[in-house]
Amino acid sequence: MPQRYFLTTAIDYVNGRPHLGHAYEKILADVMVRHRRSLGDDVFFLTGVDEHGQKVQQSAQKAGLTSQAFCDQVSDQFRALWQRLGLSNDRFVRTTDPTHKTYVRDCLQKLHDKGEIYFKEHEGFYSARAEQFVTEKDQVDGKWPEIYGEVVQTKEPNYFFKLAAYQDWLRQYILDHPDFIFPAFRRNEVLAALENPIGDLCISRPKSRLEWGIPLPFAEDFVTYVWFDALINYVSFADPGLPTDRWPADVHLIGKDILIPAHAVYWPIMLKALGLELPRQLVVHGWWMNRGAKMSKSVGNVIDPEPYVETFGPDALRYFVMREMSLGQDADFTDDKFLQRYQSDLANDWGNLVQRSLSMIVRYRDGIVPTRPADILTPLDRDLESEATIVLFREAMEAKQIHIALQHLWAYLQQANQYVEQSAPWKLAKDPVLAPRLDVVLATLAEVVRRVAVLTASVLPHTSEKVYAMLNLPVTPESFRLSEAAYGSRLEGKPIQAPTPLFPRIEEEKKA
């Protein structure tokens, strides 16, 4: 019976263009939901952009645009890149959506009516970069970390949410639900943070300082703090017209930089105070480094994914970031590593297997996949029929170890390429007496190609569709169900197309 599976991601702030970190998270989410669809599950995938706040207002002013026009422009850039990368999200969130604004105001009013929100004069330190108030305990060696940028002392009246009252509850909840935060070492970081007082949360900004936000329903001269607004989206967009129909999320995917305090402290307590269930799991990924250095706009080493998609295709980027990073850890991006994966794994291992397998069927059997005489199968043939790779692949995917799942697949691909060398079909084709053996080899290779296309579909969706088109098989969601990876005789006696290169050789000037 199909299971319900609802995945949400962090929504990206629109004060700049999408970069590799944004792309990685969304590709990871897409791979996870495509895998669940391959199991026949009822999947809902939610992602989008965060469009309110001081940094957006400032960026719009700098660009000479209204805040809404600026958001429209940058949101389109995110949406366009996600389409090019083949994301299969069911909804694209924009926090300027009227439905979301109404839902946020309803939540604020509910909390205010319950006495969870109060008004007071506040004096403290404010970080414009982080758009939050900070305290001296946030300093490192007496200095504000780079993530806060310029920190200034302010004094202004604001509204506060009674966050601290829920601190003990949150800590106990995390202890009682050991799988709530993945990986486990991130859970330990949150528990350590909760050992210290968390204080209450300032959830407003006066309109005299910030206009670009959702006005508080009980104080129209104030707008909602951008994090309070943004964290509500995961519920408000859960289903059109029915905000809580699909809630709670089974997985919420975020980067480690926004785990504490936003998603591991503010958000669970907000949901608890609103009487809503918490997401079943927070999955926390690491950062992409640029040659060992953290990517930063101020440093100027942010990696733009667009040129890689343009030159190598979307699946090449999807494969690299999934193969190279262990979920939860940091990973390093260099052009040398990317090109090596492209040439070795994609062009040579996968692309070359498809090219020569289908080319030999066209050359030696006029494009018709032959039937295998069962009585002359060898151990080499039967080894490729084994479902061991499918089992290992699924186990790794369900453990959220996608790089391990791909390692298993590529070991199978290398086995298939060795099979070609050992069987030497070009030699078999020279002797009519060996025609039955050639039929076995060609039919076996055709079925291996089909199987790998199914297994790689969650990571390489565009490529799998191309392979299926060459095999004259229907390109439908059902075609790439995991159950279809079982070895069979789906192609025997059927015509195929002459292959075209899946991952063309890249000229030196393009590499540069």
C-alpha positions in Angstrom: 0.0 0.0 0.0 1.4 3.4 -1.0 2.8 5.5 1.9 2.3 9.2 2.3 5.6 11.1 2.1 5.8 14.9 2.5 9.2 16.6 2.1 9.9 20.3 2.6 13.2 22.2 2.1 14.5 25.5 3.4 13.1 28.4 1.4 15.9 30.4 -0.2 16.4 34.1 0.6 16.0 36.2 -2.5 18.6 38.9 -1.7 20.9 37.3 -4.4 21.1 34.8 -7.2 21.0 31.0 -6.5 24.4 29.4 -5.9 25.8 25.9 -5.6 24.6 25.5 -1.9 21.0 26.3 -2.9 21.3 23.9 -5.9 22.7 21.0 -3.8 19.9 21.1 -1.2 17.2 21.1 -3.9 18.8 18.4 -5.9 19.2 16.3 -2.7 15.5 16.8 -2.0 14.5 15.9 -5.5 16.6 12.7 -5.4 14.9 11.7 -2.1 11.4 12.3 -3.4 12.0 10.6 -6.8 13.2 7.6 -4.9 10.1 7.5 -2.8 8.0 7.9 -6.0 9.9 4.9 -7.4 8.5 2.9 -4.4 5.0 3.9 -5.4 4.5 6.4 -2.5 2.2 9.3 -2.4 4.7 12.1 -2.5 4.4 15.9 -1.9 7.5 18.0 -2.4 7.5 21.6 -1.3 10.2 24.2 -1.9 10.4 27.9 -2.7 11.8 31.3 -1.7 11.7 33.6 1.3 10.9 37.2 0.1 10.5 39.4 3.1 13.0 41.1 5.4 15.5 43.9 5.7 18.1 42.5 3.3 15.6 42.1 0.5 14.3 45.7 1.0 17.9 47.0 1.0 18.8 44.9 -2.1 15.7 46.2 -3.9 16.6 49.8 -3.1 20.2 49.2 -4.3 18.8 47.8 -7.6 16.4 50.8 -8.0 13.4 48.5 -7.9 10.4 48.2 -5.6 10.7 45.3 -3.2 8.0 43.3 -5.0 9.6 43.8 -8.4 12.9 42.8 -7.0 11.4 39.6 -5.5 9.7 38.8 -8.8 13.0 39.1 -10.6 15.1 37.0 -8.3 12.3 34.4 -7.6 12.2 33.8 -11.4 15.9 33.1 -11.4 15.5 30.4 -8.7 12.5 28.9 -10.4 14.2 28.8 -13.8 17.3 27.0 -12.4 15.1 24.5 -10.6 13.3 23.7 -13.8 16.6 23.3 -15.7 17.9 20.9 -13.0 14.7 18.8 -13.3 13.2 19.4 -9.9 9.9 17.7 -9.5 8.5 19.9 -6.7 4.7 19.9 -6.4 4.6 23.5 -5.2 6.9 26.5 -5.3 6.6 28.7 -2.2 6.7 32.5 -2.3 6.1 34.2 1.1 4.5 37.2 -0.7 1.6 34.9 -1.6 -1.6 36.4 -0.2 -2.7 33.0 1.2 0.6 32.7 3.2 0.2 36.3 4.5 -3.3 35.5 5.8 -2.1 32.3 7.4 0.8 34.0 9.2 -1.5 36.7 10.5 -3.9 34.1 11.8 -1.1 32.3 13.6 0.1 35.6 15.2 -3.4 36.5 16.3 -3.9 33.0 17.8 -0.7 33.3 19.8 -1.5 36.8 20.9 -5.0 35.7 22.1 -3.4 32.9 24.1 -1.0 35.3 25.8 2.0 33.9 24.1 3.0 37.3 22.7 3.8 40.4 24.8 5.1 44.0 24.2 8.2 45.6 25.7 11.0 48.1 25.1 14.0 46.2 24.0 17.7 47.3 24.1 20.4 45.1 22.6 22.6 44.2 19.7 21.2 43.8 16.2 22.8 42.0 13.2 21.5 43.3 9.9 23.1 40.4 8.0 21.4 37.8 10.2 18.3 40.0 10.7 18.2 39.1 14.4 19.0 40.4 17.8 22.1 38.9 19.3 23.7 38.9 22.7 27.3 39.0 24.0 27.3 35.2 24.4 27.2 35.0 20.6 30.6 36.5 20.4 33.7 34.4 19.9 36.8 35.6 21.7 35.1 39.0 22.3 34.3 39.5 18.6 31.1 39.1 16.5 31.5 36.1 14.1 31.5 36.9 10.3 28.0 35.4 9.9 26.6 38.4 11.8 28.3 41.1 9.7 28.0 44.6 11.3 26.4 44.5 14.7 24.9 47.7 16.2 23.3 48.5 19.5 19.6 49.5 19.3 16.8 50.4 21.5 13.2 50.1 20.3 9.8 48.7 21.4 8.8 45.4 19.9 6.7 42.3 20.4 8.1 39.1 21.9 7.1 35.5 21.7 7.4 33.4 24.9 10.1 31.1 23.6 11.9 30.4 26.9 8.8 28.9 28.5 9.1 25.9 26.1 12.8 25.3 26.5 12.5 22.3 28.9 9.7 20.8 26.8 11.8 21.0 23.6 14.9 19.5 25.2 12.8 16.6 26.5 11.1 16.1 23.2 14.4 15.8 21.4 15.6 13.3 24.0 12.4 11.3 23.6 12.6 11.3 19.8 16.2 10.3 18.9 15.5 10.3 15.2 14.0 13.8 15.2 17.3 15.3 14.0 19.6 13.5 11.5 22.5 13.0 11.6 22.9 12.2 15.3 25.8 14.6 15.9 23.6 17.5 14.9 21.1 16.4 17.5 23.8 16.5 20.1 24.7 20.1 19.0 21.1 21.2 19.6 20.9 19.5 23.0 24.1 21.3 23.9 22.7 24.6 22.9 19.6 24.0 25.0 21.8 23.7 28.1 22.0 27.5 28.1 19.0 29.9 28.5 17.4 30.7 25.1 15.4 33.8 26.1 12.3 35.0 24.4 12.1 35.8 20.6 11.5 39.2 19.2 9.0 38.7 16.5 8.4 42.2 15.2 10.2 45.1 13.5 8.7 48.7 13.6 7.6 49.9 10.2 9.6 53.0 10.8 12.7 50.8 10.3 11.3 48.1 8.0 8.3 48.2 5.7 8.8 45.0 3.7 7.1 42.4 5.8 3.7 41.1 7.0 2.0 43.5 9.4 1.0 42.2 12.8 -2.8 41.8 13.0 -2.9 43.3 16.4 -0.4 46.1 15.7 -0.3 47.3 12.1 2.6 49.6 12.7 4.9 46.6 13.1 5.8 43.9 10.6 6.6 40.2 11.3 10.2 39.2 11.9 11.3 37.4 8.7 12.2 34.1 10.5 8.7 33.9 12.1 7.1 34.6 8.7 9.3 32.1 6.8 9.1 29.2 9.3 5.3 29.3 9.0 5.4 28.6 5.2 6.1 24.9 5.6 2.5 24.6 7.0 0.8 27.4 5.1 1.7 25.9 1.7 1.2 22.2 2.6 -1.8 22.0 0.3 -3.7 24.7 -1.6 -6.6 25.9 0.4 -6.1 23.2 3.1 -3.0 24.4 5.1 -2.8 21.4 7.4 -4.1 18.7 5.1 -0.6 17.1 4.5 1.1 18.3 7.6 3.3 17.2 9.3 6.2 16.9 7.0 8.0 13.5 7.0 11.3 15.2 6.2 12.4 18.8 6.5 15.7 19.3 4.7 18.0 22.2 5.8 21.6 23.3 5.9 23.6 23.2 9.1 23.9 27.0 9.2 20.1 27.4 9.9 19.6 24.5 12.3 20.3 26.5 15.4 18.4 28.4 16.5 15.9 28.8 13.7 14.8 25.3 12.7 15.7 23.4 15.8 14.6 25.9 18.5 12.2 28.6 17.1 10.2 26.5 14.7 9.4 23.5 17.0 8.3 25.8 19.8 6.2 27.9 17.4 4.5 24.7 16.2 3.9 23.5 19.8 2.4 26.8 20.8 0.1 26.8 17.8 -1.1 23.3 18.6 0.5 21.8 15.4 2.5 18.6 15.1 6.2 18.8 14.6 7.9 17.5 11.4 8.8 13.9 11.8 12.5 14.5 11.0 14.9 17.4 10.4 17.6 16.2 8.0 20.6 18.5 8.1 23.2 18.7 5.3 26.7 20.3 5.3 28.3 23.0 3.2 30.0 22.9 -0.1 33.5 24.3 0.1 35.4 26.0 -2.7 38.8 24.4 -2.7 38.7 24.0 1.0 37.3 27.5 1.8 33.8 28.3 2.9 31.9 30.0 0.0 31.1 33.6 0.8 29.7 36.5 -1.3 32.0 38.9 0.5 35.1 36.8 -0.4 33.8 36.3 -4.0 34.2 32.5 -4.2 30.6 31.6 -4.5 30.1 28.9 -7.2 27.4 29.6 -9.8 25.8 26.3 -10.9 24.5 27.8 -14.2 27.8 27.4 -16.3 28.1 23.7 -15.2 24.5 23.0 -16.2 25.0 24.9 -19.5 28.2 23.1 -20.5 27.8 19.6 -19.0 24.0 19.2 -18.7 21.9 19.1 -15.5 22.5 15.4 -14.8 26.2 15.9 -14.6 25.8 18.4 -11.8 23.2 16.3 -10.1 25.5 13.3 -10.1 28.6 15.1 -8.9 27.0 16.7 -5.8 25.2 13.4 -4.9 28.3 11.2 -5.4 30.8 13.6 -3.8 29.0 14.6 -0.5 28.1 12.3 2.4 24.8 13.7 3.7 25.6 15.7 6.9 29.3 16.3 6.1 31.0 19.1 4.2 32.4 18.5 0.8 34.9 20.2 -1.5 34.0 21.4 -5.0 36.8 21.8 -7.6 36.7 21.8 -11.4 39.3 18.9 -11.4 37.0 16.7 -9.3 34.0 17.6 -11.4 35.7 16.9 -14.7 37.1 13.6 -13.4 33.6 12.4 -12.3 32.1 13.5 -15.6 34.7 11.8 -17.8 35.3 8.6 -15.7 31.9 7.8 -14.2 29.4 9.4 -16.6 31.1 9.4 -20.0 33.2 6.2 -19.7 31.4 3.9 -17.3 27.7 4.7 -18.0 27.7 6.5 -21.4 30.2 4.1 -23.0 28.3 1.0 -21.8 25.1 2.3 -23.4 26.9 3.4 -26.6 28.7 0.2 -27.4 25.9 -2.1 -26.1 23.2 -0.6 -28.3 25.6 0.0 -31.2 26.5 -3.7 -31.3 22.8 -4.7 -31.3 22.2 -2.3 -34.3 25.4 -3.6 -36.1 25.1 -7.3 -35.5 21.3 -7.8 -35.1 19.8 -5.0 -37.2 18.6 -3.2 -34.1 16.5 -6.1 -32.8 17.3 -7.3 -29.3 17.9 -11.1 -29.7 16.4 -13.8 -27.5 18.7 -15.5 -25.1 19.0 -19.3 -25.4 18.6 -20.2 -21.7 20.5 -23.5 -22.0 23.9 -21.8 -22.7 23.9 -19.2 -20.0 27.2 -18.9 -18.1 28.0 -17.8 -14.6 29.1 -14.4 -16.0 25.6 -13.9 -17.6 23.8 -14.9 -14.4 26.0 -12.7 -12.2 24.5 -9.7 -14.0 21.0 -10.9 -13.2 21.6 -10.9 -9.5 19.3 -8.5 -7.5 22.0 -7.8 -4.9 22.7 -4.4 -6.3 19.0 -3.4 -6.1 19.0 -4.5 -2.4 22.1 -2.6 -1.6 20.9 0.5 -3.5 17.6 0.6 -1.7 19.2 0.0 1.7 21.6 2.9 1.2 18.9 5.2 -0.1 16.7 4.6 2.9 19.6 5.2 5.1 20.0 8.6 3.3 23.5 7.5 2.1 23.0 8.4 -1.5 26.7 8.5 -2.3 26.9 4.9 -1.1 23.9 3.9 -3.2 25.7 5.4 -6.2 28.9 3.5 -5.3 26.9 0.2 -5.5 25.5 1.2 -8.8 28.9 2.1 -10.3 30.4 -1.2 -9.1 27.6 -2.9 -11.0 28.4 -0.8 -14.1 32.0 -1.6 -13.9 31.0 -5.3 -13.7 29.0 -4.9 -16.8 31.8 -3.2 -18.7 34.2 -6.0 -17.6 31.6 -8.5 -19.0 31.8 -6.8 -22.4 35.6 -7.1 -22.4 35.5 -10.8 -21.2 32.7 -11.7 -23.7 34.2 -9.9 -26.6 31.1 -9.7 -28.8 33.1 -8.3 -31.7 35.0 -11.6 -31.8 31.8 -13.7 -31.5 30.3 -11.8 -34.5 33.0 -13.1 -36.7 32.0 -16.8 -36.3 28.5 -17.9 -37.3 28.8 -20.9 -35.1 29.0 -18.6 -32.1 25.8 -16.7 -33.0 23.8 -18.1 -30.1 26.5 -17.0 -27.7 26.5 -13.5 -29.3 22.7 -13.4 -28.8 23.1 -14.1 -25.1 25.7 -11.3 -24.6 23.7 -8.7 -26.6 20.4 -9.5 -24.9 22.1 -9.5 -21.5 23.7 -6.1 -22.1 20.4 -4.6 -23.3 18.7 -5.7 -20.1 21.6 -4.4 -18.0 21.3 -1.0 -19.7 17.6 -0.9 -19.0 18.1 -1.9 -15.3 20.7 0.8 -14.7 18.4 3.4 -16.4 15.8 2.5 -13.8 18.2 2.6 -10.8 19.8 5.9 -11.8 16.5 7.6 -12.6 16.3 9.4 -9.2 19.7 11.0 -9.7 19.9 11.2 -13.5 16.3 11.6 -14.6 17.1 13.3 -18.0 19.6 10.6 -18.9 17.3 7.7 -17.9 14.6 9.1 -20.1 17.0 9.4 -23.0 18.1 5.7 -22.5 14.5 4.6 -22.4 13.7 6.5 -25.6 16.7 4.6 -27.3 15.2 1.4 -26.1 11.8 2.3 -27.4 10.3 2.0 -24.0 7.6 4.3 -22.6 8.9 7.2 -20.5 6.3 7.3 -17.7 6.7 7.5 -13.9 5.7 3.8 -13.7 8.6 3.0 -16.0 11.1 4.0 -13.3 9.5 2.2 -10.3 12.2 0.4 -8.4 10.3 -2.9 -9.1 11.1 -2.4 -12.7 14.8 -2.9 -12.0 14.3 -6.6 -11.7 16.1 -8.5 -14.4 13.7 -9.8 -17.1 13.2 -10.3 -20.8 11.3 -7.0 -21.5 13.4 -6.2 -24.6 14.0 -9.5 -26.3 12.7 -9.5 -29.9 12.0 -5.8 -29.8 13.6 -3.0 -31.9 15.8 -0.3 -30.4 17.2 3.0 -31.7 20.8 3.7 -32.6 22.4 5.3 -29.6 23.4 8.9 -29.2 26.1 10.0 -26.8 24.8 10.6 -23.3 27.7 12.5 -22.0 29.6 14.0 -25.0 33.3 14.6 -24.8 34.0 18.2 -23.6 36.4 20.2 -25.6 39.3 21.9 -23.8 37.9 25.4 -24.3 34.6 24.4 -22.7 36.5 22.9 -19.7 38.2 26.2 -19.1 
